[in-house]
Every structure is written in C-alpha cells, then in structure tokens.
Amino acid sequence: MTENLPQTPQQPQPQAQPPVVEFKNVGKVWHCGTPREFRALENLSFTIPDLHGRGEIRAILGPSGCGKSTALNLLSGFKEVFPPTSGEILVRGRPVTGPGIDRGMVFQKYSSFPHLTVFKNVCFGLEINRGVLGIDEKEIGRRAAEWIQKVGLGGHEHKYPHQLSGGQQQRVALARTLVLKPRIILMDEPFSALDEPTRIEMQGLLVTLWLEVEATVILVTHSIVEAVYLGDCAWIFSKAPGRIAREFGNLPLPDPGQDPLIVQKSREFLDKVEEVAEAFKEIKKGNFKQQDTGGNV
C-alpha cells in the first residue's frame, strides 16, 4: 500500500516582465499636409527586453536626418516632438503619454542652468520630484553631493557652468540625470562636442556609472568607434524615413577596469569597427535589405 506522502506545494511561476521599451510601427511626419512635409520615421518597430540586474546599452547610428534623435525624443515624451504621427510607444508595457521620472535625458548641447551652481543643478530634479520620491531637503543635498563625487566633480560644487570645461559640464549633466536613478537613460550625442581625449575619458566614466545604476541606455551617436565600444548592440538606421536597417548584436562588452583607448586599439575591436563601418556605407547608399532582428525591425 502506497503511503499518501504530503505533496510539495508548487512554487508560483515568475511573471514575465514586459519589455523596457517597445516601439510598434511608429511613424513621425513633420509639417504634415504642407509643402514642407517630411517623413522622419516610418514603421519603426523594436523591442528592448528587461535585463534585470544588468541593463544594457543600445547604440544608434545612421545618416544625418534619418530620425535617430526624433526616435529618442518621442521616447522621452517631449511635447515639441510627441506624440508620434502613427504607432505606439510603450515603457514597461504602458503607453508613453509624456515625460516621466523613469526616463532621463542627456543632451548633445550643454544643458545646465547657467544661473545655478553645480550643486543646485544636480539638486534641481530632486527638488521638483521630492513629493514623488518622498525625500526632504537633507536627503536631496546628500544625494546631490554623492553624485557630484561619483562623476568626479568634488571641489567644484559651488562653481557655475561658465566656469567649467566642456567635459565638466557633461559630468554635471550625467550627475543631474543619474541622481534620479531613471531606469531608462536617453543620450543624444552627449560627447560629440568634446575633444578626443575628454571624449574617451567620458566613455570610460559612462561605463562605470552604467554598471552601478543597471539601467537601459539608448545612445545616439555619429561615432562608429563609440557605438562599438559602448553598445551591447548597435543599430544602423536607414536614410529617412528612418527604420532599423541593420543590427549588430553581442558586441564585446567594455571592461570598466581597462583604459578605453587600449580597448579601442585592439585588433578584435578594430575588426568590428571596420565591419560596422562597411555596413554603414552600404546603408547610406541605400544598398541594403532590411534585416530580420527577431521582431525588432
């Protein structure tokens, strides 16, 4: 006779997390119905999964005017660009309706408030969101001071933007964005105005900070070297109307312990840069067959 052994209760299956970002057939037409009508994006579709505890960096390359920045600004929800003319944009399964604290933006141009010190610039987002975050003045100051140190601006807290170098101003922008701990960080050519040594230094800093915040970063850049170095994955957009023409996945991940310049001189790295550059040239000419990227195109 078989004994009735107690059954082990079944463990609930973890629910699948919705994608961090999803574009569904997104289009954007400027000056619709006028002689100046311009299709910036058309049927742009992709999915970025939620890599819990790690995040990732997606780099976007493409010819000038292909809609790279437009896609980024639509995702940010900025009223100057939002909403899309067609399609839908979702963040963690919810439609984007405007800007949100879950998305931070770092711009190409220096965007610090000129009348505020470094410290006050970094405090700004915390102060206007203090109700949502549930923090007081003391905690705002503590978090701001912590991130000023993390981006290497200790000792510069009371300077104004005009007293800083370009690289220092972008450090302020990083601190002001990351202090809010957004799950999505949008970067529109953030290092393009910097000289090459400073640019490489900022790339290394971004890798270090990204590993700490474990966010999803979407980076628009004109630099193929930067895209290959920073990106887990790189997309090349077609000429307008922009769509993903080519995807390069599984790019070598940067090691925060290594000098970016040394990594970028390695044979493996240079071979990948050459591969992406050749694809970019063909896409710029219009010689490409749209790639199937598992539903991401």
Backbone torsions as a table, in degrees:
resi	resn	phi	psi	omega
1	MET	NA	128.3	-178.2
2	THR	-82.4	129.5	178.3
3	GLU	-72.4	145.4	176.1
4	ASN	-82.4	93.0	-179.3
5	LEU	-76.7	144.4	178.4
6	PRO	-63.8	134.1	-179.8
7	GLN	-81.5	139.2	176.3
8	THR	-72.3	123.3	-179.6
9	PRO	-60.9	138.2	179.6
10	GLN	-71.3	135.2	177.7
11	GLN	-77.8	134.6	178.4
12	PRO	-61.8	137.6	178.8
13	GLN	-73.0	133.3	178.3
14	PRO	-63.2	136.4	-179.7
15	GLN	-73.4	137.7	177.9
16	ALA	-65.6	133.4	179.3
17	GLN	-79.9	139.8	175.7
18	PRO	-66.8	158.0	177.7
19	PRO	-57.6	150.3	175.5
20	VAL	-62.3	-46.5	-179.9
21	VAL	-136.9	139.2	175.2
22	GLU	-142.3	124.8	172.1
23	PHE	-104.8	128.1	179.7
24	LYS	-118.3	100.8	176.0
25	ASN	50.6	47.8	-175.4
26	VAL	-79.4	132.4	174.2
27	GLY	-129.4	151.4	175.2
28	LYS	-140.6	121.2	178.9
29	VAL	-116.9	124.8	176.0
30	TRP	-90.6	144.2	176.1
31	HIS	53.6	45.7	-175.3
32	CYS	-57.5	133.7	176.2
33	GLY	78.8	10.5	178.5
34	THR	-118.7	168.6	176.3
35	PRO	-61.0	-17.3	-178.8
36	ARG	-94.5	10.7	-176.8
37	GLU	-54.6	133.7	-179.0
38	PHE	-142.3	125.2	178.3
39	ARG	-90.3	106.1	-179.9
40	ALA	-80.5	-42.0	-179.3
41	LEU	-134.0	149.1	178.2
42	GLU	-149.5	123.2	177.3
43	ASN	51.0	43.6	177.6
44	LEU	-81.1	117.0	-178.7
45	SER	-132.6	131.4	173.4
46	PHE	-163.0	162.8	178.5
47	THR	-132.2	133.2	173.9
48	ILE	-114.7	112.8	-176.0
49	PRO	-70.2	162.8	178.4
50	ASP	-88.3	102.7	177.2
51	LEU	-91.1	87.6	-172.6
52	HIS	-62.1	134.0	176.5
53	GLY	79.8	4.9	179.7
54	ARG	-141.7	-50.1	-173.2
55	GLY	73.4	-173.6	178.1
56	GLU	-161.1	169.3	176.3
57	ILE	-118.9	120.4	174.2
58	ARG	-105.1	123.8	178.7
59	ALA	-102.5	138.9	179.4
60	ILE	-118.4	121.7	174.6
61	LEU	-111.8	165.5	175.3
62	GLY	162.7	161.6	178.4
63	PRO	-60.4	157.5	176.7
64	SER	-59.1	137.8	177.8
65	GLY	79.1	15.9	-176.7
66	CYS	-89.9	0.0	176.6
67	GLY	98.2	10.0	-179.6
68	LYS	-59.2	-54.0	-178.6
69	SER	-68.1	-33.2	177.3
70	THR	-60.7	-44.2	178.5
71	ALA	-60.8	-41.6	-179.9
72	LEU	-64.6	-43.8	-178.7
73	ASN	-69.4	-32.9	174.0
74	LEU	-63.5	-42.4	179.1
75	LEU	-65.2	-34.8	178.5
76	SER	-69.9	-24.0	-179.8
77	GLY	84.3	14.8	-178.5
78	PHE	-62.5	134.0	-173.2
79	LYS	-66.0	-22.6	178.8
80	GLU	-66.5	-22.4	-176.4
81	VAL	-118.8	-38.2	-175.7
82	PHE	-75.9	146.1	3.4
83	PRO	-91.1	172.1	173.4
84	PRO	-65.3	155.2	177.2
85	THR	-69.4	-32.5	178.1
86	SER	-149.8	161.5	177.7
87	GLY	85.4	-173.0	-174.3
88	GLU	-142.7	145.0	177.3
89	ILE	-120.9	126.6	-179.0
90	LEU	-118.7	141.3	171.1
91	VAL	-120.7	115.4	-175.9
92	ARG	51.9	41.2	174.6
93	GLY	84.8	-1.7	-178.3
94	ARG	-113.8	136.6	-179.4
95	PRO	-61.7	138.2	174.0
96	VAL	-74.1	130.3	178.8
97	THR	-120.9	-6.3	-178.7
98	GLY	167.4	-172.4	178.4
99	PRO	-62.7	156.1	178.9
100	GLY	-152.0	156.1	-178.6
101	ILE	-68.1	-15.3	178.7
102	ASP	-77.9	-8.3	179.6
103	ARG	-125.8	124.0	177.7
104	GLY	-111.8	149.3	-175.5
105	MET	-125.7	132.4	172.4
106	VAL	-118.1	121.6	-171.9
107	PHE	-93.6	166.4	175.6
108	GLN	-68.5	-44.8	-179.5
109	LYS	-84.7	149.5	178.5
110	TYR	-62.8	123.7	-169.0
111	SER	-117.0	13.7	178.0
112	SER	-68.7	151.0	175.9
113	PHE	-73.4	120.1	-171.9
114	PRO	-66.2	-23.6	-176.4
115	HIS	-91.4	1.4	-179.3
116	LEU	-113.1	146.1	175.4
117	THR	-70.8	171.0	175.9
118	VAL	-54.3	-47.6	-178.3
119	PHE	-60.4	-46.6	-178.3
120	LYS	-68.9	-32.9	175.6
121	ASN	-62.9	-43.5	-178.7
122	VAL	-71.1	-30.8	177.8
123	CYS	-72.3	-22.7	-167.0
124	PHE	-54.0	-53.9	-178.0
125	GLY	-63.6	-35.9	178.0
126	LEU	-64.8	-39.8	-177.4
127	GLU	-66.8	-42.9	-177.3
128	ILE	-77.1	-13.8	178.4
129	ASN	-113.3	17.4	-174.7
130	ARG	-61.8	-32.2	178.9
131	GLY	-66.8	-43.5	178.7
132	VAL	-66.8	-39.8	-176.7
133	LEU	-81.2	-19.5	-179.5
134	GLY	67.2	43.7	-177.6
135	ILE	-123.6	154.7	179.9
136	ASP	-105.2	-178.3	-175.7
137	GLU	-60.0	-38.6	-179.0
138	LYS	-64.4	-43.6	-179.6
139	GLU	-68.7	-36.0	175.9
140	ILE	-59.1	-47.1	179.2
141	GLY	-63.2	-39.6	-179.4
142	ARG	-64.7	-46.1	-179.0
143	ARG	-65.3	-41.1	179.7
144	ALA	-62.6	-46.2	-179.9
145	ALA	-62.0	-38.7	179.9
146	GLU	-62.0	-45.2	-176.6
147	TRP	-76.4	-27.8	173.7
148	ILE	-62.4	-39.9	176.5
149	GLN	-67.0	-41.9	-176.6
150	LYS	-63.4	-33.2	179.6
151	VAL	-91.0	7.7	174.1
152	GLY	79.9	28.8	-179.0
153	LEU	-111.9	19.0	176.1
154	GLY	-57.4	132.7	-176.7
155	GLY	94.2	-8.7	-179.8
156	HIS	-111.2	10.1	-172.3
157	GLU	-55.5	-34.5	-172.8
158	HIS	-102.0	11.6	175.4
159	LYS	-84.9	157.4	175.7
160	TYR	-98.6	158.3	-176.4
161	PRO	-51.6	-38.1	-177.8
162	HIS	-67.6	-13.2	179.2
163	GLN	-93.0	2.8	-176.3
164	LEU	-110.0	154.7	172.3
165	SER	-75.0	170.3	178.3
166	GLY	-59.7	-43.5	179.2
167	GLY	-63.2	-39.0	178.4
168	GLN	-66.7	-37.3	178.9
169	GLN	-65.0	-36.9	176.9
170	GLN	-71.5	-27.7	172.9
171	ARG	-64.9	-39.1	175.7
172	VAL	-61.2	-44.4	-179.9
173	ALA	-61.4	-40.3	177.1
174	LEU	-63.9	-45.7	-179.2
175	ALA	-63.1	-42.3	-178.3
176	ARG	-64.4	-32.8	178.1
177	THR	-78.7	-49.0	-171.7
178	LEU	-74.9	-22.1	179.6
179	VAL	-61.9	-23.9	178.8
180	LEU	-85.0	-5.3	180.0
181	LYS	51.7	53.2	177.9
182	PRO	-69.3	148.7	177.8
183	ARG	-81.3	-17.4	178.5
184	ILE	-128.3	127.5	179.2
185	ILE	-117.9	121.3	-178.1
186	LEU	-105.6	127.4	-175.3
187	MET	-129.4	117.0	-177.2
188	ASP	-105.0	93.6	-179.0
189	GLU	46.7	55.5	-170.7
190	PRO	-68.8	-21.3	-175.2
191	PHE	-114.4	9.1	-172.6
192	SER	-67.4	-26.1	-177.5
193	ALA	-88.0	0.4	-175.1
194	LEU	-93.9	154.0	173.5
195	ASP	-68.8	161.1	-170.7
196	GLU	-59.6	-46.7	178.5
197	PRO	-59.8	-41.0	179.6
198	THR	-68.1	-37.8	179.3
199	ARG	-60.8	-45.7	179.7
200	ILE	-64.3	-40.2	177.6
201	GLU	-61.0	-41.6	-179.9
202	MET	-69.5	-33.1	175.5
203	GLN	-61.4	-44.2	177.8
204	GLY	-62.8	-40.1	178.3
205	LEU	-64.0	-42.1	-179.9
206	LEU	-60.7	-42.5	178.9
207	VAL	-60.4	-45.3	179.9
208	THR	-61.1	-46.5	-177.9
209	LEU	-70.7	-36.9	178.8
210	TRP	-61.3	-42.9	179.5
211	LEU	-62.5	-29.4	179.5
212	GLU	-76.9	-44.3	-174.4
213	VAL	-85.4	-17.1	175.8
214	GLU	55.2	45.4	-178.4
215	ALA	-102.0	168.1	170.2
216	THR	-91.4	121.5	-179.0
217	VAL	-109.6	131.1	172.2
218	ILE	-116.4	115.3	-170.9
219	LEU	-115.3	119.2	171.8
220	VAL	-92.2	130.3	-179.3
221	THR	-149.6	153.7	172.0
222	HIS	-97.6	-3.4	-176.3
223	SER	-97.2	116.1	177.6
224	ILE	-65.5	-39.0	178.0
225	VAL	-59.3	-45.4	-179.8
226	GLU	-64.5	-40.8	179.8
227	ALA	-63.2	-43.4	-179.3
228	VAL	-70.1	-37.6	-179.1
229	TYR	-70.0	-46.4	-173.2
230	LEU	-86.9	-29.2	-169.7
231	GLY	-83.3	136.7	162.4
232	ASP	-68.9	-32.6	-175.4
233	CYS	-146.1	141.8	177.2
234	ALA	-124.4	135.5	174.9
235	TRP	-110.0	142.0	170.9
236	ILE	-112.2	121.2	177.5
237	PHE	-82.1	148.2	172.3
238	SER	-75.5	168.8	171.4
239	LYS	-61.4	155.6	-176.7
240	ALA	-55.5	141.4	-2.0
241	PRO	-71.8	130.5	-170.4
242	GLY	-71.0	136.0	170.8
243	ARG	-145.5	167.7	178.3
244	ILE	-79.1	113.5	-179.2
245	ALA	-90.9	-29.1	-176.7
246	ARG	-153.5	141.1	176.5
247	GLU	-121.6	134.2	173.1
248	PHE	-115.3	103.1	-179.6
249	GLY	-95.4	171.4	175.7
250	ASN	54.1	42.4	174.2
251	LEU	-69.6	151.0	-179.5
252	PRO	-61.6	127.7	-177.3
253	LEU	-75.7	137.9	179.1
254	PRO	-69.9	143.9	177.2
255	ASP	-98.3	117.7	-177.5
256	PRO	-62.8	-17.0	179.0
257	GLY	-84.2	-7.2	-178.0
258	GLN	-105.5	145.3	175.6
259	ASP	-65.5	124.4	179.4
260	PRO	-54.0	-35.3	-177.9
261	LEU	-65.3	-38.2	178.5
262	ILE	-66.5	-44.2	178.4
263	VAL	-59.2	-43.9	-174.6
264	GLN	-73.9	-6.1	175.4
265	LYS	-100.6	-4.3	-177.2
266	SER	-71.5	153.1	-178.0
267	ARG	-63.4	-43.3	-179.6
268	GLU	-59.0	-44.1	-178.8
269	PHE	-65.7	-45.8	-178.2
270	LEU	-65.0	-34.5	176.2
271	ASP	-63.2	-41.3	179.0
272	LYS	-67.6	-39.8	177.3
273	VAL	-60.5	-43.0	179.6
274	GLU	-63.4	-40.2	178.8
275	GLU	-62.1	-45.9	179.8
276	VAL	-67.3	-39.7	-179.5
277	ALA	-62.8	-40.1	178.2
278	GLU	-63.9	-43.0	177.9
279	ALA	-63.3	-40.5	179.6
280	PHE	-60.3	-43.5	-179.4
281	LYS	-62.2	-40.9	-179.4
282	GLU	-68.1	-41.0	179.8
283	ILE	-66.3	-38.7	178.8
284	LYS	-62.6	-32.0	176.7
285	LYS	-78.3	-12.6	-176.1
286	GLY	89.7	8.3	-179.1
287	ASN	-94.0	80.4	176.9
288	PHE	-155.1	154.4	171.5
289	LYS	-110.5	123.3	-173.5
290	GLN	-53.5	128.6	-172.2
291	GLN	-84.2	141.2	173.7
292	ASP	-85.3	114.7	-178.8
293	THR	-115.7	44.1	175.6
294	GLY	66.9	38.9	179.2
295	GLY	90.9	3.8	-177.1
296	ASN	-92.5	-1.8	-179.0
297	VAL	-110.4	NA	NA
